[in-house]
Amino acid sequence: MHLGLESLTVLAVLAVMVTPACGVKPTQDEMKTAKQWVTEHFKPAKGTAGQPPFSFVYGGKTSDELLTGWTFSQTRKKLDANRTQTTQTYSDPKTGLELRCVMVQYNDYPTVEWTLYFRNNGSSDSPILENVQPLDCRWTSDKGEFLLHHAIGSPCTQTDYQPLASPLAPKTTKRITAAGGRPTNSDLSYFNLEMSGKGVIIVVGWPGQWASSWVRDEGNSLRVIAGQELTHFSLRPGEEVRTPMIVLQFWQGGDWIRAQNIWRRWMIAHNLPRPGGKLPPPQFVASSSRQYAEMINANEENQKMFINRYLEEGIKLDYWWMDAGWYVNQTGWPNVGTWEVDTKRFPNGLRAVSDYAHSKGMKIVTWFEPERVTGGTWLSDTHPEWILGGTLLDLGNNDAWTWLTNHIDKMITEQGIDLYRQDFNMDPLGFWRGHDTPDRQGITEIGHVTGFLAFWDELRKRHPNVLIDTCASGGRRNDLETLRRAVPLWRTDFAYDCIGTQCHTYGISFWIPYSGTGTVGCQNAPYYGEGKTPVEPYAFLSNAAPSLGTGLDMRIKDLDYAMFRRLVGWFRQYVGPNFYGDYYPLTLYSADSKDWVAWQFDRPEQGEGMIEAFRRNDSTDESRQFKLRGLEPKSDYTVTDVTADRSWKAKGSELLDAGLLISIPEKPGVALIAYSKAK
């Protein structure tokens, strides 16, 4: 579970905060280090592979004992200009067990990834395969120092995504895991291991129950083990299973934040979904969920009315969001399991709303939660054999998978859905393990995870222009395998709180370049009918993210729509596009109301960027000076204080060395600063 000291995080950030960096790209030494590591761990030698970075126990014997006696072969193919895939196959001549290690090496980043596949090619059940660890490797530190940068996941607190830094002292073991079967329920499955001025980013891709152990010896060596938490099973003839995906990215130079920006760039270049072949742009979306109990009380008429009201007020939307409750719902929330439109409220289907939105230049987001099933619904009554423990739809069941894939495909097509939103408001681990027999522990989880990923892959194949949103109670399924297929448009259920959302942006930006949250433009999001709360820049910008949703009560005509339009304009012009830039925290991480928090997003290729600085409620400092990063020292920049409506010229060297002085008279208050390099 999450462990770490905030004070160590503070020191780690301070150590690099004053170091300028112009542009962020891997060095030749970093690329060389990655290639050398692959050679040492994957290159065949005399008909066998090198020391592999994984381990398992089979029939009571360790993989170290077994693999030297198994038949080995290797194939290689070029996936594209920047990726080469190597498949190494080990075959047990006695039992017919086959192990495939599918490894991908990147030519534009110091990155390597691999996944293990086990298949029983024999004619009888295999011996027990257990303790499968797709990552089992040692690293050494020249000075014997190891600092692990990691983060809290999204358990719905103010400190969701909090960055942590844990020293790994001699003779200590640190264990970090998922919780309840949702991969980022407690901790993120993303790590940056710093050791004597260099390091390696280590990531576990598995939308299930992963676990990691960081075992330090008495000297300068650290053993890192990671994989599915529980594996102890026999494979049936012809049966195949996979492990979590492991990703390593190597870095040098002593600046772990620079390493995080190389990670961000790799995420954008090779992982972020591209519906229609394009990266998802920053987007502004809206819903009526706050007014109609999600969509329990929504209907065709009031959905069209809300769309019209946004247009009347001159607020352009990219998506109209139809959340939980549009389906047949006889007993109230959640009552999930009948995935048909409630024709009493939507006599013409959701298609009537989506067609109307499309005619007004906006797209449609629609919510589903297919994996959870409640009683009295179509799934529970018609196919109880598909439901684990009466609650979890088993995506490892081929019949259930086929029905779900075809049904959701049909719904997307018939209802005109542009963005498929999948929630997951339950912990599946107990249902998975409760279904396993003693000789099949971990199998149900593997089946569900594999089916889940295949389900989304098939949806994306059938609907290449549709973006998928992963929610899972707000950010609890944000592992890398999931984020290769989807974006988290609701990154946490701890929403609207200004300090909380500032903290969330601060932490999540190290690892996940594209995420979403919500705002109504005022502090702590009171419902407007309960009093006059002003729309303000501080609250709006505190909640800003690459995808920003809003829940204004458009039935009220006397809100400060002029200010809201202005803030949306700032988001579209200055804030949204820069979230794709390199990320630099300018202050320490803090949830204290007495502090400031600030960060910079820099796009060196465009010569543009932004700074957002927040002076919180109880801060006594009216001004702060911040040394920027990523700029060209000899270039001239136009700096614009958007919130104060003034601009000036500054030399890059001045902003890097002396820094940028920001004054915020109000408390709480915000400064949005944009800059652009002179052409």
Secondary structure, DSSP 8 states (H G I E B T S, - for coil): ----BHHHHHHHHHHHHT---SS----HHHHHHHHHHHHHHH-EETTEE---S-EEEETTEEHHHHGGGSEEEEEEEEEETTEEEEEEEEE-TTT-EEEEEEEEEESSSSEEEEEEEEEE-SSS----EEEEESEEEEEE-TTS--EEEEEB--SSSTTTT-EEEEE--TT-EEEEE-BTTBTTSSB-SEEEEEETTEEEEEEEE-SS-EEEEEEE-SSSEEEEEEEES--EE---TT-EEE--EEEEEEEESS-HHHHHHHHHHHHHHHTS--GGGS----EEEEE-TTTTTTTTT--HHHHHHHHHHHHHTT---SEEEE-TT-B--SSSS---S--SB-TTT-TTTTHHHHHHHHHTT-EEEEEE-TTB--TTSHHHHH-GGGEETTTEE-TTSHHHHHHHHHHHHHHHHHHT-SEEEE---S--HHHHHHH--TTEETHHHHHHHHHHHHHHHHHHHH-TT-EEEE-HHHHS---HHHHTT-B-SS--SS-S-HHHHHHHHHHHTTT-S--EEEE-SSTT---GGGS-----HHHHHHT--SEEEE---TT-S-S-HHHHHHHHHHIIIIIHHHTTSEEEE-S-----TTSEEEEEEEETTTTEEEEEEEE-TT---SEEEE---S--TTSEEEEEETTTTEEEEEEHHHHHHT-EEEE--SSSEEEEEEEEE--
